[in-house]
Amino acid sequence: MAATDGKVGLVFVSHSQKIAEGLVDLASQMAPATSLAAAGGTDEGGIGTSFDKVSAAIGEVDSGVGVVVLCDLGSAILTAETALDFLDEEVQARVRIVDAPLVEGAVAASVTAETGGSLAEVVAAAESARGASGEVTGPDAAAPPVANGGGTADDGALTRTVTIVNKDGLHARPAAEFVKLANTFPSKVLINGKDSKSLLGIMSLGLVRGTTATLTTVDQEGKPALDSLAALIESGFGEA
């Protein structure tokens, strides 16, 4: 996929050509406007990694704002680092090799890049896959739900309770749509205690059709975000 102006590009380096290409297929379902490139297998298509493939993939997705490279195994990281050493210094300065789980990191990073996230934000999203689940504690933790599907809790938090209506629940694509919408608002909204801007956190909830989700914000300016996110769930994401 050719570089997309203004968006961070991503390169997936795997010892298997099929794994790298499959990961591009998966991530593109959630980030269709983001530049993604597979660099899997050897030059002959065997199991291994290729300096030339990694170098070409970086050049393919680089629009000038940054490239994030994710790898499956240690030797893939070595190949990526070698490719990075041979790039022009200007390009090197905007390429980051991230040590994170390949699949989870790629999904989280792709959605963040799709929303226009900066290089640092895309790197942070990929790194969040190391174990962060989107759980929120402390003052921002979810408030107890209130009756009748929504309202104001005793501590002033605004809440909405909605039912998942689409057939397959909050699987990857609708979860990504939810996160993209959440990122358009400055307010923090939680969904069943998870940060609505954390794709991995939301997917970990396992929300299937017929289950309920409680959306909460302690930000008194957060009602537009709360209402918009609730409406998106109630719409069925176009697949109810």
Secondary structure, DSSP 8 states (H G I E B T S, - for coil): ----TTS-EEEEEES-HHHHHHHHHHHHHH-TTS-EEEEES-TTSSSS--HHHHHHHHHHH--SS-EEEEESSHHHHHHHHHHHHTS-HHHHTTEEEE-S-HHHHHHHHHHHHHTT--HHHHHHHHHGGGT---B--GGGS-----STTEEE-TTS-EEEEEE--STT-S-HHHHHHHHHHHTTSSS--EETTEETT-HHHHHTT---TT-EEEEEE--TT-HHHHHHHHHHHHHGGG--
